[in-house]
């Protein structure tokens, strides 16, 4: 009876001892496995940041450059106008559209190269289009050009200097500015206010220059005018006349002043204007060319009259006897009559200075 009772009494003790031993053995295992369970979590979060942020050396996505408006306008003319009027001329690395109309006579007097204003096409309805179509009836071949878009203007350059000691920049503040002591911040603000109160405000310098283009467009424009002259020579033109409209007059005059082409001995300008940010002014440029020049301007606006007067006075000071001014009247209610007026005045100048050889 005693033999059967003893095992029953020892069984709970053995079970308790076994459980205690298993707990003691389990604690080191859990301690060893704990780092293994946390490591994968760190590994899983790391790649998430890599996929959200591109590598530092990854190439930036570049937008395709927008097509120039002058190219779009030329493409439209290519679809609208007869093929025999279109000429693709080469200027350096560029090819551009020019519109050609031969004179409607057996022996043309010459070629008039039409230089449009910025934003105008080779068949612009003001000046360029009507003249290119009508001049062939007067014995002159016409070649109107497509000019490139003018570049954007850079900000005006001034001589004003800013004192950085009294004008603290937000970009130069330390990254941990939020942790700066509040008392030091208050003292610094008081000191800055005292300095500003005793420092007079900067005044703009009168020597500030006008905005200038980021890139000088003259080389591209000059290359196109030169290509037009070469084409006119291929047509065996007896005389080559440059005619600029708006600020195209400036580029035609500046081309003659800087390039001095021997083939061009006459210049016509219609409603001449100075491109923004460019120099010299027209009153210095036009009279100084010393070649037969016809200056056609509209007298309705006081600013246009004043500018024309300055050009005329400059021509007298330089004793430019071949400089002629012709005043026109704007007819906004009758554009056809206005363009006919311009054509007749220009034709009259050409017949007087370069009469057709009989």
NUMARVO-324290 format. One record per residue (C-alpha): residue number from 1; x, y, z. Coordinates in steps of 0.1 Angstrom, whole numbers, plus 5000, padded with zeros to 4 digits. Last residue first. Layout:
N
GURO / NUM / X / Y / Z;
...
***
This chain:
358
GURO / 358 / 5150 / 6015 / 3802;
GURO / 357 / 5168 / 6013 / 3835;
GURO / 356 / 5144 / 6015 / 3864;
GURO / 355 / 5150 / 6044 / 3886;
GURO / 354 / 5170 / 6038 / 3918;
GURO / 353 / 5167 / 6069 / 3939;
GURO / 352 / 5136 / 6085 / 3925;
GURO / 351 / 5118 / 6053 / 3915;
GURO / 350 / 5127 / 6037 / 3948;
GURO / 349 / 5114 / 6067 / 3968;
GURO / 348 / 5081 / 6067 / 3948;
GURO / 347 / 5077 / 6030 / 3953;
GURO / 346 / 5081 / 6035 / 3991;
GURO / 345 / 5055 / 6062 / 3991;
GURO / 344 / 5031 / 6041 / 3969;
GURO / 343 / 5035 / 6010 / 3991;
GURO / 342 / 5029 / 6029 / 4024;
GURO / 341 / 4997 / 6045 / 4010;
GURO / 340 / 4985 / 6011 / 3997;
GURO / 339 / 4990 / 5997 / 4032;
GURO / 338 / 4969 / 6024 / 4048;
GURO / 337 / 4942 / 6021 / 4021;
GURO / 336 / 4939 / 5984 / 4029;
GURO / 335 / 4939 / 5990 / 4066;
GURO / 334 / 4909 / 6014 / 4064;
GURO / 333 / 4896 / 6022 / 4099;
GURO / 332 / 4931 / 6022 / 4114;
GURO / 331 / 4943 / 6048 / 4088;
GURO / 330 / 4976 / 6060 / 4101;
GURO / 329 / 4991 / 6090 / 4083;
GURO / 328 / 5026 / 6088 / 4068;
GURO / 327 / 5055 / 6112 / 4071;
GURO / 326 / 5085 / 6107 / 4047;
GURO / 325 / 5120 / 6113 / 4059;
GURO / 324 / 5151 / 6113 / 4037;
GURO / 323 / 5187 / 6107 / 4044;
GURO / 322 / 5210 / 6111 / 4014;
GURO / 321 / 5223 / 6145 / 4027;
GURO / 320 / 5238 / 6130 / 4059;
GURO / 319 / 5255 / 6161 / 4072;
GURO / 318 / 5262 / 6145 / 4105;
GURO / 317 / 5244 / 6173 / 4124;
GURO / 316 / 5217 / 6172 / 4098;
GURO / 315 / 5212 / 6134 / 4102;
GURO / 314 / 5210 / 6138 / 4140;
GURO / 313 / 5183 / 6165 / 4136;
GURO / 312 / 5163 / 6141 / 4114;
GURO / 311 / 5166 / 6112 / 4138;
GURO / 310 / 5156 / 6133 / 4168;
GURO / 309 / 5126 / 6146 / 4148;
GURO / 308 / 5115 / 6111 / 4140;
GURO / 307 / 5116 / 6101 / 4177;
GURO / 306 / 5095 / 6132 / 4185;
GURO / 305 / 5069 / 6124 / 4158;
GURO / 304 / 5066 / 6088 / 4169;
GURO / 303 / 5061 / 6099 / 4206;
GURO / 302 / 5035 / 6125 / 4195;
GURO / 301 / 5015 / 6098 / 4177;
GURO / 300 / 4998 / 6105 / 4144;
GURO / 299 / 5030 / 6111 / 4124;
GURO / 298 / 5036 / 6076 / 4111;
GURO / 297 / 5072 / 6071 / 4099;
GURO / 296 / 5089 / 6063 / 4067;
GURO / 295 / 5127 / 6068 / 4068;
GURO / 294 / 5143 / 6064 / 4034;
GURO / 293 / 5181 / 6060 / 4035;
GURO / 292 / 5208 / 6065 / 4009;
GURO / 291 / 5240 / 6056 / 4026;
GURO / 290 / 5259 / 6074 / 4054;
GURO / 289 / 5252 / 6049 / 4081;
GURO / 288 / 5255 / 6074 / 4109;
GURO / 287 / 5220 / 6088 / 4104;
GURO / 286 / 5204 / 6054 / 4112;
GURO / 285 / 5223 / 6043 / 4142;
GURO / 284 / 5225 / 6074 / 4165;
GURO / 283 / 5188 / 6084 / 4162;
GURO / 282 / 5180 / 6047 / 4162;
GURO / 281 / 5193 / 6042 / 4197;
GURO / 280 / 5225 / 6022 / 4201;
GURO / 279 / 5215 / 5999 / 4217;
GURO / 278 / 5192 / 5971 / 4226;
GURO / 277 / 5172 / 5965 / 4258;
GURO / 276 / 5138 / 5965 / 4242;
GURO / 275 / 5140 / 5965 / 4204;
GURO / 274 / 5141 / 6000 / 4189;
GURO / 273 / 5114 / 6009 / 4164;
GURO / 272 / 5112 / 6020 / 4128;
GURO / 271 / 5077 / 6027 / 4114;
GURO / 270 / 5090 / 6017 / 4079;
GURO / 269 / 5128 / 6017 / 4073;
GURO / 268 / 5144 / 6016 / 4038;
GURO / 267 / 5181 / 6011 / 4032;
GURO / 266 / 5203 / 6014 / 4001;
GURO / 265 / 5239 / 6004 / 3992;
GURO / 264 / 5237 / 5966 / 4000;
GURO / 263 / 5262 / 5945 / 3980;
GURO / 262 / 5292 / 5958 / 3998;
GURO / 261 / 5280 / 5944 / 4031;
GURO / 260 / 5292 / 5966 / 4060;
GURO / 259 / 5288 / 5939 / 4086;
GURO / 258 / 5285 / 5962 / 4116;
GURO / 257 / 5267 / 5992 / 4103;
GURO / 256 / 5248 / 5973 / 4076;
GURO / 255 / 5236 / 5947 / 4101;
GURO / 254 / 5227 / 5974 / 4126;
GURO / 253 / 5205 / 5991 / 4100;
GURO / 252 / 5187 / 5959 / 4091;
GURO / 251 / 5183 / 5949 / 4128;
GURO / 250 / 5169 / 5983 / 4137;
GURO / 249 / 5145 / 5983 / 4108;
GURO / 248 / 5133 / 5949 / 4119;
GURO / 247 / 5123 / 5967 / 4151;
GURO / 246 / 5093 / 5980 / 4132;
GURO / 245 / 5096 / 5971 / 4095;
GURO / 244 / 5130 / 5968 / 4078;
GURO / 243 / 5138 / 5972 / 4041;
GURO / 242 / 5172 / 5962 / 4028;
GURO / 241 / 5178 / 5971 / 3991;
GURO / 240 / 5199 / 5950 / 3967;
GURO / 239 / 5206 / 5963 / 3932;
GURO / 238 / 5214 / 5947 / 3899;
GURO / 237 / 5202 / 5913 / 3912;
GURO / 236 / 5218 / 5883 / 3895;
GURO / 235 / 5193 / 5859 / 3910;
GURO / 234 / 5223 / 5842 / 3928;
GURO / 233 / 5231 / 5876 / 3942;
GURO / 232 / 5197 / 5877 / 3958;
GURO / 231 / 5202 / 5843 / 3974;
GURO / 230 / 5235 / 5855 / 3989;
GURO / 229 / 5218 / 5886 / 4002;
GURO / 228 / 5191 / 5864 / 4019;
GURO / 227 / 5218 / 5843 / 4035;
GURO / 226 / 5234 / 5874 / 4049;
GURO / 225 / 5201 / 5885 / 4063;
GURO / 224 / 5197 / 5851 / 4079;
GURO / 223 / 5232 / 5851 / 4094;
GURO / 222 / 5227 / 5886 / 4107;
GURO / 221 / 5196 / 5875 / 4126;
GURO / 220 / 5213 / 5845 / 4142;
GURO / 219 / 5244 / 5866 / 4152;
GURO / 218 / 5223 / 5895 / 4164;
GURO / 217 / 5202 / 5876 / 4189;
GURO / 216 / 5224 / 5884 / 4218;
GURO / 215 / 5216 / 5860 / 4246;
GURO / 214 / 5201 / 5869 / 4280;
GURO / 213 / 5185 / 5899 / 4264;
GURO / 212 / 5191 / 5932 / 4282;
GURO / 211 / 5170 / 5951 / 4307;
GURO / 210 / 5178 / 5988 / 4308;
GURO / 209 / 5208 / 6001 / 4327;
GURO / 208 / 5209 / 6016 / 4361;
GURO / 207 / 5231 / 6047 / 4361;
GURO / 206 / 5205 / 6067 / 4380;
GURO / 205 / 5212 / 6046 / 4411;
GURO / 204 / 5181 / 6036 / 4430;
GURO / 203 / 5181 / 6049 / 4466;
GURO / 202 / 5191 / 6027 / 4496;
GURO / 201 / 5171 / 6035 / 4528;
GURO / 200 / 5189 / 6055 / 4554;
GURO / 199 / 5205 / 6036 / 4583;
GURO / 198 / 5197 / 6049 / 4618;
GURO / 197 / 5163 / 6031 / 4623;
GURO / 196 / 5176 / 6000 / 4606;
GURO / 195 / 5205 / 5998 / 4631;
GURO / 194 / 5182 / 6001 / 4661;
GURO / 193 / 5158 / 5975 / 4647;
GURO / 192 / 5187 / 5951 / 4642;
GURO / 191 / 5198 / 5955 / 4678;
GURO / 190 / 5163 / 5949 / 4691;
GURO / 189 / 5159 / 5917 / 4670;
GURO / 188 / 5193 / 5905 / 4684;
GURO / 187 / 5182 / 5911 / 4720;
GURO / 186 / 5149 / 5892 / 4715;
GURO / 185 / 5167 / 5863 / 4699;
GURO / 184 / 5192 / 5861 / 4727;
GURO / 183 / 5164 / 5861 / 4753;
GURO / 182 / 5145 / 5833 / 4735;
GURO / 181 / 5176 / 5810 / 4735;
GURO / 180 / 5181 / 5794 / 4701;
GURO / 179 / 5165 / 5759 / 4696;
GURO / 178 / 5142 / 5770 / 4667;
GURO / 177 / 5173 / 5784 / 4650;
GURO / 176 / 5186 / 5749 / 4646;
GURO / 175 / 5192 / 5751 / 4609;
GURO / 174 / 5212 / 5782 / 4612;
GURO / 173 / 5200 / 5814 / 4595;
GURO / 172 / 5219 / 5823 / 4562;
GURO / 171 / 5188 / 5816 / 4540;
GURO / 170 / 5167 / 5840 / 4560;
GURO / 169 / 5191 / 5868 / 4550;
GURO / 168 / 5200 / 5895 / 4575;
GURO / 167 / 5197 / 5931 / 4560;
GURO / 166 / 5218 / 5953 / 4583;
GURO / 165 / 5250 / 5934 / 4579;
GURO / 164 / 5242 / 5924 / 4543;
GURO / 163 / 5244 / 5960 / 4532;
GURO / 162 / 5228 / 5960 / 4497;
GURO / 161 / 5247 / 5976 / 4468;
GURO / 160 / 5228 / 5997 / 4442;
GURO / 159 / 5247 / 5999 / 4408;
GURO / 158 / 5218 / 5985 / 4389;
GURO / 157 / 5214 / 5958 / 4362;
GURO / 156 / 5179 / 5954 / 4348;
GURO / 155 / 5165 / 5919 / 4348;
GURO / 154 / 5174 / 5897 / 4318;
GURO / 153 / 5151 / 5899 / 4287;
GURO / 152 / 5139 / 5868 / 4271;
GURO / 151 / 5153 / 5859 / 4237;
GURO / 150 / 5140 / 5873 / 4204;
GURO / 149 / 5123 / 5847 / 4182;
GURO / 148 / 5141 / 5839 / 4150;
GURO / 147 / 5134 / 5860 / 4119;
GURO / 146 / 5115 / 5847 / 4088;
GURO / 145 / 5125 / 5867 / 4058;
GURO / 144 / 5108 / 5884 / 4028;
GURO / 143 / 5123 / 5883 / 3994;
GURO / 142 / 5108 / 5907 / 3968;
GURO / 141 / 5117 / 5912 / 3931;
GURO / 140 / 5113 / 5948 / 3920;
GURO / 139 / 5098 / 5960 / 3887;
GURO / 138 / 5069 / 5979 / 3902;
GURO / 137 / 5045 / 5950 / 3898;
GURO / 136 / 5070 / 5929 / 3918;
GURO / 135 / 5067 / 5954 / 3947;
GURO / 134 / 5031 / 5946 / 3952;
GURO / 133 / 5031 / 5911 / 3968;
GURO / 132 / 5062 / 5916 / 3991;
GURO / 131 / 5049 / 5951 / 4000;
GURO / 130 / 5015 / 5939 / 4011;
GURO / 129 / 5028 / 5910 / 4032;
GURO / 128 / 5056 / 5929 / 4049;
GURO / 127 / 5039 / 5962 / 4056;
GURO / 126 / 5011 / 5950 / 4079;
GURO / 125 / 4995 / 5917 / 4069;
GURO / 124 / 5026 / 5897 / 4079;
GURO / 123 / 5038 / 5874 / 4051;
GURO / 122 / 5073 / 5865 / 4064;
GURO / 121 / 5059 / 5864 / 4099;
GURO / 120 / 5058 / 5891 / 4126;
GURO / 119 / 5067 / 5885 / 4162;
GURO / 118 / 5098 / 5906 / 4161;
GURO / 117 / 5095 / 5930 / 4131;
GURO / 116 / 5099 / 5919 / 4096;
GURO / 115 / 5130 / 5922 / 4074;
GURO / 114 / 5121 / 5925 / 4037;
GURO / 113 / 5148 / 5921 / 4011;
GURO / 112 / 5141 / 5942 / 3981;
GURO / 111 / 5157 / 5928 / 3949;
GURO / 110 / 5167 / 5947 / 3918;
GURO / 109 / 5156 / 5967 / 3888;
GURO / 108 / 5141 / 5936 / 3872;
GURO / 107 / 5146 / 5932 / 3834;
GURO / 106 / 5117 / 5913 / 3817;
GURO / 105 / 5091 / 5926 / 3842;
GURO / 104 / 5069 / 5910 / 3868;
GURO / 103 / 5096 / 5909 / 3895;
GURO / 102 / 5102 / 5876 / 3912;
GURO / 101 / 5084 / 5867 / 3944;
GURO / 100 / 5103 / 5849 / 3971;
GURO / 99 / 5092 / 5840 / 4006;
GURO / 98 / 5119 / 5830 / 4030;
GURO / 97 / 5117 / 5800 / 4054;
GURO / 96 / 5146 / 5791 / 4077;
GURO / 95 / 5173 / 5765 / 4078;
GURO / 94 / 5197 / 5766 / 4108;
GURO / 93 / 5233 / 5754 / 4113;
GURO / 92 / 5248 / 5786 / 4097;
GURO / 91 / 5220 / 5803 / 4078;
GURO / 90 / 5206 / 5781 / 4051;
GURO / 89 / 5176 / 5792 / 4030;
GURO / 88 / 5144 / 5773 / 4024;
GURO / 87 / 5126 / 5792 / 3997;
GURO / 86 / 5089 / 5793 / 3993;
GURO / 85 / 5071 / 5812 / 3965;
GURO / 84 / 5071 / 5782 / 3941;
GURO / 83 / 5053 / 5761 / 3968;
GURO / 82 / 5022 / 5782 / 3968;
GURO / 81 / 5012 / 5795 / 4002;
GURO / 80 / 4990 / 5780 / 4029;
GURO / 79 / 5008 / 5749 / 4042;
GURO / 78 / 5043 / 5765 / 4041;
GURO / 77 / 5028 / 5796 / 4057;
GURO / 76 / 5016 / 5776 / 4087;
GURO / 75 / 5051 / 5760 / 4091;
GURO / 74 / 5066 / 5795 / 4091;
GURO / 73 / 5043 / 5806 / 4119;
GURO / 72 / 5052 / 5776 / 4140;
GURO / 71 / 5089 / 5782 / 4134;
GURO / 70 / 5085 / 5819 / 4144;
GURO / 69 / 5067 / 5808 / 4175;
GURO / 68 / 5098 / 5789 / 4186;
GURO / 67 / 5092 / 5752 / 4195;
GURO / 66 / 5093 / 5745 / 4232;
GURO / 65 / 5123 / 5727 / 4245;
GURO / 64 / 5117 / 5690 / 4255;
GURO / 63 / 5115 / 5687 / 4293;
GURO / 62 / 5144 / 5671 / 4310;
GURO / 61 / 5140 / 5644 / 4336;
GURO / 60 / 5170 / 5645 / 4360;
GURO / 59 / 5196 / 5617 / 4357;
GURO / 58 / 5199 / 5595 / 4388;
GURO / 57 / 5231 / 5602 / 4407;
GURO / 56 / 5215 / 5611 / 4440;
GURO / 55 / 5194 / 5579 / 4439;
GURO / 54 / 5156 / 5585 / 4437;
GURO / 53 / 5137 / 5588 / 4471;
GURO / 52 / 5106 / 5567 / 4476;
GURO / 51 / 5120 / 5534 / 4466;
GURO / 50 / 5151 / 5538 / 4489;
GURO / 49 / 5130 / 5549 / 4518;
GURO / 48 / 5109 / 5517 / 4516;
GURO / 47 / 5140 / 5496 / 4513;
GURO / 46 / 5150 / 5504 / 4548;
GURO / 45 / 5116 / 5495 / 4564;
GURO / 44 / 5119 / 5458 / 4557;
GURO / 43 / 5155 / 5455 / 4569;
GURO / 42 / 5146 / 5471 / 4602;
GURO / 41 / 5117 / 5447 / 4607;
GURO / 40 / 5140 / 5418 / 4597;
GURO / 39 / 5163 / 5426 / 4626;
GURO / 38 / 5136 / 5427 / 4653;
GURO / 37 / 5128 / 5389 / 4653;
GURO / 36 / 5165 / 5379 / 4652;
GURO / 35 / 5173 / 5402 / 4681;
GURO / 34 / 5147 / 5384 / 4703;
GURO / 33 / 5159 / 5349 / 4694;
GURO / 32 / 5188 / 5349 / 4718;
GURO / 31 / 5169 / 5362 / 4747;
GURO / 30 / 5140 / 5339 / 4739;
GURO / 29 / 5164 / 5309 / 4739;
GURO / 28 / 5181 / 5321 / 4771;
GURO / 27 / 5147 / 5322 / 4789;
GURO / 26 / 5134 / 5288 / 4776;
GURO / 25 / 5159 / 5267 / 4796;
GURO / 24 / 5149 / 5283 / 4829;
GURO / 23 / 5112 / 5279 / 4820;
GURO / 22 / 5117 / 5242 / 4811;
GURO / 21 / 5135 / 5235 / 4843;
GURO / 20 / 5107 / 5251 / 4863;
GURO / 19 / 5082 / 5230 / 4844;
GURO / 18 / 5102 / 5198 / 4851;
GURO / 17 / 5105 / 5206 / 4888;
GURO / 16 / 5068 / 5212 / 4891;
GURO / 15 / 5061 / 5178 / 4873;
GURO / 14 / 5085 / 5160 / 4895;
GURO / 13 / 5069 / 5174 / 4926;
GURO / 12 / 5034 / 5167 / 4914;
GURO / 11 / 5045 / 5130 / 4907;
GURO / 10 / 5063 / 5124 / 4940;
GURO / 9 / 5031 / 5119 / 4961;
GURO / 8 / 5015 / 5095 / 4935;
GURO / 7 / 5047 / 5075 / 4933;
GURO / 6 / 5048 / 5071 / 4970;
GURO / 5 / 5012 / 5059 / 4975;
GURO / 4 / 5016 / 5026 / 4956;
GURO / 3 / 5046 / 5014 / 4975;
GURO / 2 / 5029 / 5023 / 5008;
GURO / 1 / 5000 / 5000 / 5000;
***
